[in-house]
């Protein structure tokens, strides 16, 4: 990999390097960035830099989410997430996955990170949130984008639902475990559909849809164009992640996804105990064994720091519960202790090698081949190309294990619930030639063999119904020509609420209604069932629905899961999981089922609906649905008050326009279309897109909220592809300076490579002071590394130290990589050329070493972790016959390090006094190891 700077965006938008490093930044009338570069690496750097300029606060928030440090500036409300991120080991998993990337992918991701770091200071200066929070931007590591992707999707599969099903089964019986199954609180869904050329005005396919996520300010998706000689792609990127993963149009091929609703994360009920020496043991299939355990501190703005014990068993990290019997915890002896097993943690693969392959895809076949390597999350994919070829498949990693694992929390010590080798086969199908359409809306369809809970079929059925009718002025069966890209807005904004059928059917038969309730019944039975913004009938229906939900919750048949003593309201389960465990929202989302199945007698259901009709009719309140159905976006700043930028909004949870209120709780919504897209394969310039806010995440900027009215009204903006119609803004003329492109450790030649049985391959590569300064600074300034003597050093001071070390012929510094992941800092020196040589009688053949284990790992991370590394280090030292004795001189207070040395065969020597510490010498000879 060459070293190259992304220098500055000159007034003409071009950097000052050779052709491979040239880039230009353009923007359209909506401020959407269009980036053009001379090569893929330069383009990745430009994308990272642009993200830092447009979304600096969002990037900083995501970086802290990965590290579990958000409470340090957001306060106590963020502690729950930080505890989970630490306990689930998100950052460590991202590091591992980065280390296993293909070298060219690692270089591409690192280039993106270099661009982010180059632009953060300027981006932060534009973003008022930094000053409001008293926060300065931190430095991104090469693995940070993988952490952003992981933290964004770790809850995507909704594993906390297993906790809900566990309690439902215990309280209502095993046969009722899935009674509340639906696309419920906390999960994410989407709509997507494809029309073949036979169904369009152009004769070429069209793909359209909208991902449903929490509405965040700024949005989770960024409209962008990435162009270089290898590819030219427009799409929706995730700020903090290079490339375009989920929704893209590469000119010759376009693709889109929805959540497959597959189950691929397992919860295990663990048995833990504390050992006499303070360690932790878990019960496994072969009995009790030592597991990894270490303690971390979560800083809390305005509060006291909180201690988190991170424990990981053979199944995975413990995310719920504490070691029983500890006096400093509130854990009851029988409190649940539950670990999470998820594919990237097990395999060290997040699927990032697919991302550059998607950008380079030219055909559906290219895209299909690339998606074979996809991991997280598990998606249903639709794709089409300009030849008319189409694709409808599932992509991702679903482990092979018993069906019970998908349903409930399973016992950890029972080998019957262990994961098997390989992964489940992923379904695929052909686009129906009879209808020329394919639809994906999280329903129990293509991915049915892979999951338990799916969305109700209403959105999918309604989209198929609409696409089966010719388009017209509205999406209600009016006649017209074949479909065009512009016609897709009518589908995107359809508001028919098919899930209202069962409640309205019971209302029709409700007995003994008073006059006001009868008038309400007659009115709602004549209602067209569209949740339109100006509809007062829609508001009345919502009030009726909410009242029914609360009456159901109070019914004796459901009191076991709605009573005041709910276990999920206690300390047994972390507050982070409450959206999945709250009973009233569960009832609201499963209302159609609960009004249909025989859990409640039919007469009781009629009586509940009748009582609700009387209660709602008595209020005599009238208001349009759009007046009460408003969006409540999430903003990562304490005390932030969202601006009111939208008129009244239409839609509801089961509408195609899925603006999801929470029945029985609120008419406000926090989830909905996080973007809309229409990909036209005939003419890419006829494609369309829109996001809830705007291209810029900077409050007050011209493009911060300029798409809001379009989004609210369902009118997408055109995708501009003609470079001559684009222009440069002030932002594209600002000076951008960066450090040289970092070299990826995994790409460097190794001075030593050794396979340690049961541990992995250890490689020693030279430290690159410029590239590794951030990594090393993070290691040496942690409290656990206080004996290293650099706790108060800046990043630049650390770089200067290792530049000096690298200039000495007698001293060398290496990164130790375990299976490609940085695991330790290893330094060697010749004692007679080092101050330590003045403190003892140096013998011929003495060779000194220093060792610092990476902060994310410790002796317990893998059994014998440090000993395995020492095995490789000593193997390297003694590979030179001139080295007769290894010398170490840890701080005399570092009892842990001294005990480790004795354990592997070192003989302790005298204490010595050095300017910075009192050290204890220890020696290991070739003879002690039986070497000649």
N, C-alpha and C positions, 0 to 999 in steps of 0.2 A: 504494500500500500504506500503510495507516495505521500509526502508531507506537502500540504497546500493550505494556504489561508483563504478563507472567505473574507476578503479585505473590506472594501467599503462599497456601499451603493452610491455610486457617483451620480451627479445630476442626470446622466444619461442612463442610469440604472445598471451600469455594467461594472463588474469588478476589474481590478487591475492585474489579473493573472493571464496565463495562457488560455487557449481555447477550451481545454478540459475543465477550467475553473470559472469560465465566464457565466454570469447569470444576470437576468433582468427581472424586475418586479413591475407588474402592471396591475391595475385595478379597473373593474368595470364601474358602471354608474351606481352600483350598490356597495362599492368598496370591497368587493370580493377579490382576494389576491389571485393573480395568475402568474406563476413563477416559471421562468424559462432559464435553463442552464445548459452548459456544454457537456455535462456528464451526470450520471446518477448520484455520485457522491456530492458534487457541488450543489445539485438540486436538493438533496437531503439536508445539507447545511442551510440552504436558503429557506427550506420549509421550517426548520427548527427556529431560525432567526425570525421569520415572519410570525410564528406562533408566539415567540417571546414579545414581539412588539404589540401584537393585537390582543394577546390573552395572558399577559404577564401574571396577573393576580390569579387567574384560573390555574396556570401552570404551578404557581407557588403552592396553591391549595392542594393540588393533586400530589405534588412532591411530599408535602407533609402528611397527606393521607397514607401514602405508601409507607412512610417511616413510622406512622403512629405518633406524630408530634403535633397534631392540630390543636389539642387542648392548650398548648403553650401560648397560643394567641387567641383562640376562640373561647377559652374558658371551660367551665365544668360540663357544659352541654356536649362537648366533643370528647369527653373522657371515654365514653362507651365505645366509640369507634376506635380510639387509640389502643384501648385494651385489646380489642379484637384483632386489630392489625398486628400488634406485637405477638399475641398468643398464636395467631394463625401463621406467623412467620412469613408475611407477604414480601417484605424486602429481601429476606434471605432466599426465598423461592425465586424471586426475580433475578437475583445474582446468579443462582445456579443455572437458571434457564439461559441467561445471557452467555454464560461460559460454555454452553453446549450448542450455541449457534454456529452455523457454517461460517467460516472466516469472512466471506464476502458480505454476509448479512450483518455480522458483528461490526464490520467496517462501516456499513451503511447506517446502522443505528448510531454508532459513535459519531458519525458525521452530523447526524441530526442533533445529537446532544451538544456537539461543539457549537452549532448554530444557536441553540437555545441559550447556552452560557454566554455567547457573544452578545446576544440581544437583551438579556434580562435586565441589566442596569438601566438601559434606555427605556425598556418597556415598563419597568417599575416606576420610573420617574413620571410616566404618563398616567399611571393608575393611582387614583386617590386612595384606594383601599389600603395600600401599604402604609401610608401616613396614618390613616385612621386606626389601623391595628398596631402601629408602632413596630412594623416588621420590615426587615431588609431581605431581599431575595437571596436564597441559598444556591449552592452550586449543584448542578445535576451530574450524576454519575452515568457511565455508559449503560448501566442496567436500568436506570430510572424509567425509561419508556415502557419496559416490560412490567415494572411495578405498577405504573399507571393503568395499563391494560388489565392487569390482574385485580387491582383494587376496584376497578370499574365493574368487573364481571364476577367477582367472587361470590356475590349474593344473587347472581343472575338466575341460577337454577333453583333458587328458593329452598335450599336444604333445611331452613328452620321450619318449613311446613311439616317435616317429619316429627318435630317436637309436638306440634299441634295434633297430628294424627295419633301419636303415642298417647296423649292425654284423652283424646276422644275415644279411642279404643278402650282405654282403662275405665272410663266413666260411662260410656254408652254401650260397650261391647265391641269385640273384634270386628263383627260384621258391619259396624258403623264407622270404621276408621276413615273411609273416604266419603262419608256423607256430605261433607262440605266442599268437596272437590270442585274447584273452579279456578279461573285465572284471578286469584285473589290478591290481597294486599301485599305490597312489596315485590311482586313479580313484574316482569317487563314483557310486553308483547309488541306486535307490529301487524300491519297489513301489507300485503304485496300481491301483485298480479301481473300476468304476462298475457299479451295478445299476440298471436302469430300474424304473419303478413296477410293471411287470408281474411283477417278481421279488421284490418286498418286501411285508412285512406291511401297510404303510400305503398302498400304491399310489403312493408318491412315490419319486423316486430316492434312492439312498444312494451316497456316494463315500467310499472309505477307502484307507488306505495308510500308508507309513512311509518317510521319506527316510533313506538310508544315508549316513552321514558319519563322520568321526572322532568318537569319543566324547570330548567336551571338558568340563572342569569350570571354569566353568559352561558349559552347553550352547549350541550355535550357534543354537538356536531358543528364543524366548521366547513363552509363551502370553500372549495379551493380547486385550482388547476395546477397540475405538475407536468411540465413539458421539458424534454431533452431529446437528443437524437434517437434514444432507444424507445421512448414512449411519450404519449401525450394524453393525460387522463384528467377528467373532471370528476368531482365526487365530493362526498362528505367525509372529512377526516375527523379523527378524535384528537383534539389539542393535547400535545404531549406524546403523541405516537406518530412515527413516520409513516408515510404512504397513505393509502386509501383502502381500508379493509372491507367495509360492509356494503357500500353503495358507490359504484363507480361506472363511468362510461369512457372506455378507451378508444372510441372512434369505431373500431371494428367489432368490439364486443362490449356488452354492458352486463352488470350483475347487481343483485340486491338480495337481502336476507330477511328472515324473521327468526325469532326465538323458536327453536324446535320443541321447547318444553320437555326436553329429555332429562332424565335423572342420571347424573354422573358424579355426584358427590355423596359420600356416605358418612353417617354418624355412628360412632361406636361407644357403647357404655363401658367405661374403663373402671378397673379397680386399682387404686394407687395406695402406696403407703410410704411413710418417711422412714429412712434408715437411721441408725444410731449416729452416723457421721454427717447427717444433714442431707444426704442424697435422696433420690426418689426411685422407687421400684414400681413396676406395673405387673399385673398378672397376664401372662400370655398363654398360648396353647401348651408350652412346655414348663409352665410354672413362673415364679417371680424372677424378674431380671431388672437390672439397672437401666434407667432411661435418662435421656438428656433433661437437665433442668438448670435454668439460670434465672437471675432476677434482673429486671429492668425498671427504670423509674420514669413515670409519665409526669412531666411538668404541667402545671395547671395555672393559667393566668388567673390571678385573683384568689387562688386557693392553695392548699397544701399539696405537695407532690404525692403521687400515688405509686405504690410499688406493685409491680406485676411479675408473678412468677411464670416463666415460659417453660412448659413441660411438653415433651414430644415422645410419644411411644412408637412402637413399630407400625401402628396404624396411621398415625399422623399427630399433629399438634393438638393439645387439649385446649378447647375453646370455651368450655363450660365447666365450672366447678373448680374446687381447690383440693389439695392433698388433705384427706380426712385427718382430723385430730390435731391439726396445727393450732396452737393457742392464739396465733396472731391473725387468724381468719375467722369468718363467721360460718364456715362450712359445718353443717350438721353431719353426723356420722353417716347418715343415709342419703345425703344430698347427691344429686346426679353429677357424675364426672364424665364428660363426653368429649371425644376427639373427632376431628374432621379429617377425612381422607379425600383429597381432590387430585385429579390427574397431574397437573403441573408439578405439584410437590413430590409426587411419586416418580414421575418419569423425567423431570428436569426439562420438559419441553412445553413451551407455550404456543408453538405454532408460528413463531415470527418469521421463520424461513419462507413462509408462504407469501408474506407481504410484498417483497420486491417481485416475486413471480407473478402476482396479480397485476402489478403495473405493466409488466412486459407481455401479458397475455394478448394475443391477436385474435384468437378464435375461442369458441366454446370448449373445444378439445383442450386448448392450452389451460383454460381456466379450470376445467374439470381435473386435469392432472395436478395442477397446483393445489387444489382443495383437498387432495388426498392426504396432505400433510397438516391440515387444519386441526387445532386442538380445542381452544377455548374462546368463546362459548360454543356449544353445539347449536348449529343453525340449520334451517331449511334455506336452500339457495335456489333462486331463479336466475337464469342467464340466457342471453340470445346474442347472435352475431349477425353480421350483414349478409351472410349466405343463407340466413333463415334457420340455421341450426339453433336448437334450444336445449336447456338443461333444467331439470327439476330434481334435486337431490338433498340429502342430509350430509353435513360436513361437521366433523369434530371427533372427539375421543370419548367413547362411552365404555367404561370398563366392564369386563365379564365378571359377574358375581351373581349370587342368588337373588331371586326376585324379592325376597323379604327385605334385602338391603334397601331397596327403593321405597319401601313402604314405611319403615319404622327405624328406630334406634336399635341396633343389634349388639349382642354381647361381644366384647373385644377378645375374650380369651377362647372363644369357640372357633376352631379352624374352619368350620362349615361356612362362615361368613367372610372368609378371606377372598381377596381379589384373585382371579385366575390370570394366566398369561394371555396377552393379546388384548384385543378390543372387539366390541360387538360389530357385526357387519352393518353398514349404513344403508338405509333404503334409498332407492331412486325410482323414478317413474318417467313415463313419456308424457308430454303435453297432449291432452285429449284432442285428437284430430277432428272429432265430430264438432266440438265447440270452439276449437282454436284458442282455448284459454287454460291457464293454470293459476290457482289461487293459493295463497298461504296466509293464514291468520291465526296461528297458534292453536288451531283446532285439533281434535283427535283424527289426524289424517296420515300423512306420509310417515311421520315420526312416531306413530302410535306404539310400535313395539318397544320403544326406548324410554317411555315415561309412564307416569301415574296420573298426574293432573294436567289437564289441558283447558284451553279457553272454551267457553260454550261455542257452539257452532254458528251462532247468529251472524257474526261479522263475515265469516267465510261464505255462508249461504247467501247473504244479502249481496255481497260483491258478485257472486256467480249470477244471481238473479239480475243485477243491473247490467252486467256485461252480456248476458244472454239477450237483453232487449236492445234494440238500436238506440244510440244516443240521441238526445234532443236538447231542448232548452233547459230541462231539469233531468234528474236521474230517476224519473218515476214512470218509465215505460213509454215515453213519447217517441214518435217515429223520427227517423233521420238517417243520414248517410252512415257508412262504416266509421269506426272510431278513429279519431286523431289524437295526437298528444294533448292538444288543448282541451279535448273533451273529458280528460281524466279528472279535472277538477270537480266535475259533477259526482263522481264516485267518491273522491276524497272527502267531500263535505256532506255525504248522505247521513241523515239523522234518524232514520227509522229505528225504533227500539223494539225489536222482535221479542225480547225477553219479557215484555210487559204482558204477553198473552195469558199466562197462567193466572196472574193476579187479577187481570180484568175479567177472566172467565169466572173466577170465584165471586168477584163483585157482581157479575150478572145474576148469580144465583143466591146472593146474600139475602137472608130472610128478614122480615119484620123491620125494614128500614123506615125511618121517619121521613117527612116531606123533604127536608133539606138534603138528607143523604140520598134520597131517591133522585133528586135533581142532579146531585153530583154523579151518581151512577149513570144516569142517562147521558150526561155530558161527556163523561170519560168513555163510554161505550161508542159514542159518535166521533171521538177524537181519532185523528189519522195516525196516531202513535209516532209522530215525528217530534223529536226533542229540539224544536226550532227556538231560536233566541227570543222571538216575539210571541211565543205561544204561552198563554196562561194555563191552558190545559196541561202542558208539560209540567208546569210547576205544581199544579194540583196532584198530578200523578206522583211526582216525587215526594210530596208530603204524605200522600196515602201510603206509598211504599215505606217511608221512614217509620210511620206509625205502626205498620204491620211488623216491621223488623223488631221494634221494641216490644211489641206484644208477644211475638214469638220467643224473644229472649227471656221473657218472664214466664213462659209456659212451663209447667212442671216437667214435661218431657225433655226440655233443654236446660233446665236449671243445673243439672250436674256439670255443664260446661260453661255456665254463665254466673254461677254463684259467687258470692263475695270471697270465698276462700280459694279462688283459682290459683293453682300453683304457679302459673306464669305471671301472676301479679306479685309474687314473692321474690326473694333473692335467688331462688333456684335457677332462674334463667336470666341472662343479662338483658338489660333494658333495650339493647340494640335490636333484639328479636321481637319486640312487642308488636310491630305491624303485622307479623305473621301469627301472633298468638292472641290477639284481641278478639274476643268472642263476637261482639256486636258487628264489626265489619265482616267477619266470616259469615255470619248469618245473612247480612245484607247482600254479599256477593253470591251466596248459595240460595237466595230466596226462591228462585224458580224451582229448584230441586226440593226444598223443604215444603213448598206448597203443593208438591206433586206426590212425593213418596208417602208411605204409610206410617211414618214416625208419629205424626199426629193424626188422630181420627178425622175423617172428612168433616164431620160436624164441627169439630174444634176449629178447623181451618176456615170454614164458612163464618163461624162466630167471630173469629179474630178480624177477618176482613170487614165484616159488618160493623163491628165496634170501631174500627179505624175509620170507616166511611163516616160514621156519625161524628167522630172527633174532628175530622178534617172539615166536614161540612159546617160544623158549628163555628169555626174560626172566621168564615166568610172573608178570608184574605185572598186578594188577587194580585199577582205580580207576574210580569213576563219572566220566562225561564232565564233569559240572559241577564236579568237584573240580579238574580241570586246565584247563577252558575258562572262564577268568575274564577280566574286562575290565581293560584297562590304560589308563585315561583320560589325556588330555593336560592338563597344567596349566602355565600360563605363569609359572612361578616356579622359579628354580634350586634344586635339591635338594628340591623338594616331594615328599612321600610320599603318594600317594593313600590316602584312607581305604578300608578294606574294608567296603563297605556292602551288598553283594549276596550272596545265597546262590549255589550253583552254577547256571550258566546253560546253557540248551540252545541248539541251532541251530548253523549253520555257513555257510560262504560261499555255497553254492548252495541253501540252504534258503530258504523264504519268511521264516523267522526268520533273517535274514542277519547273524548275529554272526560276522564274518569272521576266522577264524584264518588263519595263513600256512602252508600245507602245506609241510612240510620244514624250517620255521624254528621255529615255536612254536604251541602250542595256545591261548595267550592271544590276545585279540583287542582291537584298538583301533578298529575300525570296526563299526558296527552301526546299529540304528534310533535315530537322533538325536531322534526323536519318533514318536508314533503318533496318528492322527486318524481319526475317523469323522464325516462330515457327513451329517446326516439332513435332507432337504429337506421332510419332512412337519412335523416339530416340531424346531426348532433346539435346544430344550432337551433333546432326546434324543440330541444329538451327544455325542461322547466324545473325550478326548485325554489324552496323558500324555507326559512327558519323562523322561530318565534320572535327573535329579537333583531339581530343584525350581524354583519360580518365582524364588527369590532366588539371587543369586550371592555372597552374603555368608556366609563360613564361620561356622558356629555359630548362624545365625539359624534360626528355627522352620521356615522353608520352603526351607532350603538343600538338604536331602536327603529331604524327606518324600514324594516321589513315587517314590523308588528301588525300594521293595518292589513298588509297583504295576507299574512298568515291567518289573521282573525277572519277575514272575509273569504278565504279559500282561493285567492288569486295568486298563483305562483309567479315568480320572476323568470324572465328568459335566461337561458344559459348562453352567454356571449362567447363565441369561439374565434371570431375574427380579430386578430391581434391589432388590426388597424382601428378597431372600434374601442380599444382599451386605452387607458391613459395612466399617467403616473401621478400620484398624489405627493404631498410633502413627505409622507412617511417613506416613500421610496427614494428620497434623495438624501436621507440622513446618513451620516458616516457610521460605518459599522466596522469595528476592529475586533479581531479574534486572536486567540492563541493558535499556534500551528495545530493542524489536525492531529488528534491524539493517535498514537499507535495502540492497537488492540493487543493486550498481553498474549492472547491465544495465538496471534499471528507471528510472534517473535520466535526466532530459533532458540531452542533449549540448550543449556549447557549440561543438563542431566535429565534423564527420564527414567522412571522406575515404576513398575507395577507392584503395588503393595496388596497382597492377597486380602480380599474382603473389604478393601478400602477404596481402591481405584488407582488411576495412573497419576503419579506426581511428576510434574515438570518444573524445572527451575529455569526461569527466563530473566535476563537482566532487567533491572529497574530502569525505566525511562523517566528521568526526573520531571520533565515538563508534562508528560502525559499522565503520570501516576501521582503527581503531587496531591491532587484532590483526594484520591483513594487513600494514600498514606496519611495525609493530614487527618482524615476521618478516623483512622485507626489509632494514631499515636496521641491524639488529644482526648481520647475517652478515659474515664476514670480508671478503668481496668488496666490501662497502659501507663499508669502514673510512674512506674519504675523505669519507663523508657526515657523519661526526662524531657519530654517535649510538650507537656500539657498546655503550656501557654504560647506555643509557637503558632504563627500564622501560616497559611498555605504557602506563601512565598518563602518564608523561612525554611519550611520543610523542603521545598524544591531546591533552595540554595544548598542546604545540607547534603542532599543526595547528588547534586551536581559536583560538590566538593568530593564526596566519597568516590564518585565515578572518575574523578581526575587522578586518583591515587592508584599506583600499580599494585599496592599491597592490600588494598581494601576493596571489597566488592559487595554489591547489594543485589538481591534477587527477589522476584516474586515467586512464591510457590503456588502452582496451580494444581488443584485437585480436579481431575477430569475437565480441565479448561477453566475452572472457576478460581479466582484469586482466594487463597486460603491462608497465607501467612507471608510475613516479611522475613527473609533469611539473609543474614549478613555474615561475611567472612573477613578475617584480617590476619595478618602475620604479627604475632605478639611483640616481636622485637622491633617492629615499626609502629607500635601503638603505645599510648601511655600506660596500658596495663603491664607492658613489659618492664616498667620501672618498679613494679610492685611485687614481683616474684622472680625466681631464678628460671629464666626461659631456657628450655632444653631444645636441642636440635630436633626438628620434626614437629614442634608444637604448631597448632593451627587453631585460631580462635573463631568462635561463631556466636552470633546473637540470633534470637528467635522471638518473633511476635506473631501470635495467632490472630487471625482476623476477628473483629469484634462479634460477628454474627455466629461464630463457632466457638466452642470451648471444649474442654476435655470430654464433656458428656454428650456433645452433639451427635457423635457416632461413637460407639464403644471403642476405646483406645485411639481416639482421633489424633491427639497430640503425639502419642507414641508412634502411630503410623507415620506421621510426618517426620519425626525424628529418625525413624528407620531410613527414610529416603535421604534425609540430610546427611546422616552419618555415612550412608552408602556413597554419596557424592564425595565427601571429604576423603574417605579412605580408598576411593578409586584412584587416587594419586599415591603411589607407593612412597613418595617423599613425606607424606603426612603420617606421623607416628602416634600423635596424641592430640585429641580434641580438648580445647580449653574453653570453658564457659565461666562467666563472672556475673551471675544474676545479683540483684540487690539482696543484701543479707536479710532484709525483712520479707522477701518474697518466698514464704515458706512453701507455697504451692509449687513454684518452679523448682525449688531445691528438692522437694520430695519426688517430683517427676524425674529429675536427673538421676537420683539414686535408684529409682525404679528401673530405669533402662540401662543401669550398669556404671554410672559415673561414680567416682570416688571423691568425696568432699575434701577440699583443701582448706587453707587458712582464710580468714577474713582479711581484706585489704582495704585501704582507705584511698578513694579517688576524690577529685575535687567535687564531683557531683553526687557521690553516694559512697556508702560503705558496702562493699561487695563481698561475696563468698565465692572463692574459686572452686571449681570441680573439674575433674580430668577423666577422660575415657581413652584407654590405650587400645591399639590394634590387638595386642596380646589378650586383653580382657574379652575381646570378641572372638578370639580363636583365629585371628587372621595372621598370615605369615608376615 
